[in-house]
Amino acid sequence: MIPPEPGGPWPCVVIGGGAAGLLAGIFASRGGAPALVLETRKSPGAKIRVSGGARCNLLPSEIAPEDFHTRGSTNVVRNVLQSWPLAEVRRFFEQELGIALKVEETGKVFPVSDDPREVVLGLLGALADAGGILVGSARVATLQRQGPDGPFEMQLEDGRIVRARRVCLATGGLSLPKTGSDGRGFLFASSLGHSILPLRPALVPLLALEPEWATLAGISLVARADVLRGDKRVDSRQGDFLFTHKGFSGPVVLDVSWHFTGETSADARLAMAWLGDGAPDWEALLSRGGRQTLGGTLREHLPRRLVHVLLARAGLEPEGALAGLSREGRKRLVRELSQCELKLAGDEGYRTAEVTDGGVPLAELRTQTLESRNVPGLHFAGEIVDVCGRIGGYNFLWAWVSGRKAGTAIASANRQ
Ligand SMILES: Cc1cc2nc3c(=O)[nH]c(=O)nc-3n(C[C@H](O)[C@H](O)[C@H](O)COP(=O)(O)OP(=O)(O)OC[C@H]3O[C@@H](n4cnc5c(N)ncnc54)[C@H](O)[C@@H]3O)c2cc1C
């Protein structure tokens, strides 16, 4: 049930009870602007619950500017992130929410319990302690402003009306729509005069054009992914790679996937160096001659089924001896091992994408408050904004920090 208005429009209504919306609600309420958080789903934080392989990789342990992608200013992203340094975000979860955290070898931060429910419950507790209210099964259908300085009016799908002096839009993107993020927030933003930068799935598995790769479904190994445009290497990532029934996935693929979706993808190419347990100098290894077979030599470093596909692509037999390898054959094989071009047929789309690239441009927001430059009183937080991070807790970091920033700004405006 939505409680009655506290003697006039709500000082703060947050649309969306995900990572960003819960933080906005907590910090607005703590600062004296009790927040009403409206959430489509019965229970909030659906994405938190499924994230990080259902263990919730809620933070990274380090950050660098290249960990985030925006079509706007990277300085703005840096300024926002610096407003709540990583160590303090971690302290918030550990000391204020009482969630013990661990850093894994990959540098990703998880709850020690590996239980994402601990994160959702911690956030809901903090929201309630601060005087904020979360209402589930409350999907906002329309958002309007009553005059240039008047309150915002929201109509819920079931007809209920809610009014607010300030609104934080934290409705997420389009990815994994079953968690409640269906893009309605972008419609609200554009109906109030914002532009929306082209949307596309990001951190998304890619589809293979060549059917031979499907035979390797289920194989995972360490690899380096190079993104090429013409002769130039424009990006390079190393990490776990996974063959799927339809193509390619794993953190290293998800991290470079945004180069291959949307309007700029046409001239980008993906080339893999297969590393396995540490690739040797292939050229030197394959030049040493001897009676050992090609298949046997490569299998010492790479999975057997992958070795067979790579040899076939190079036009070579697994039983062929190293000594019998021609210069041309060696060149072709080294290419398959260290610059193997994967032809792509698109991506898996929003159904499996972890985030949405694009959205409300940073340039249309005030950096200090994440308030709209066009619509005073309207703030934004989380994935709805044109910022996305790489795999490893960076997207939650953006959601936590931008949510806190918007909430704190709403509270401060409420005190004036
Ligand atoms: C499978 C998967 C795994 C992931 N794993 C990780 C990970 O381990 N680490 C990481 O950093 N990131 C991860 N991400 C990305 C991360 O979950 C998102 O970046 C983050 O949740 C964005 O937070 P948000 O609050 O902006 O949006 P969301 O979490 O999408 O929340 C938006 C909320 O708004 C609600 N809403 C939308 N429209 C309305 C409306 N009209 N009225 C009311 N409510 C509305 C939705 O129901 C939803 O609850 C993962 C994503 C997916 C899909």
The ligand as an ORCA input file, in Angstrom:
! r2SCAN-3c Opt
* xyz 0 1
  C      22.408    -11.751    -15.516
  C      23.080    -10.472    -15.047
  C      24.167    -10.556    -14.196
  C      24.810     -9.377    -13.775
  N      25.870     -9.485    -12.932
  C      26.500     -8.366    -12.520
  C      27.557     -8.444    -11.572
  O      27.876     -9.507    -11.038
  N      28.195     -7.282    -11.241
  C      27.828     -6.060    -11.768
  O      28.434     -5.051    -11.424
  N      26.791     -5.958    -12.617
  C      26.116     -7.067    -12.986
  N      25.049     -6.967    -13.846
  C      24.614     -5.617    -14.249
  C      23.815     -4.979    -13.097
  O      22.851     -5.890    -12.625
  C      23.160     -3.676    -13.556
  O      24.126     -2.832    -14.110
  C      22.470     -2.973    -12.390
  O      21.517     -3.831    -11.809
  C      21.806     -1.685    -12.847
  O      21.111     -1.156    -11.756
  P      19.869     -0.171    -11.965
  O      19.315      0.048    -10.601
  O      20.259      0.974    -12.785
  O      18.848     -1.013    -12.846
  P      18.047     -2.346    -12.477
  O      18.826     -3.194    -11.552
  O      17.638     -2.924    -13.784
  O      16.782     -1.839    -11.684
  C      15.770     -1.104    -12.304
  C      14.500     -1.358    -11.550
  O      13.496     -0.457    -12.000
  C      12.258     -1.127    -12.048
  N      11.392     -0.416    -13.002
  C      11.596     -0.258    -14.333
  N      10.589      0.460    -14.870
  C       9.744      0.767    -13.853
  C       8.517      1.481    -13.785
  N       7.950      2.019    -14.878
  N       7.901      1.599    -12.567
  C       8.462      1.065    -11.443
  N       9.617      0.354    -11.468
  C      10.252      0.210    -12.664
  C      12.624     -2.534    -12.483
  O      11.635     -3.468    -12.139
  C      13.942     -2.761    -11.765
  O      13.756     -3.369    -10.511
  C      24.362     -8.114    -14.242
  C      23.252     -8.044    -15.071
  C      22.596     -9.207    -15.467
  C      21.398     -9.097    -16.368
*
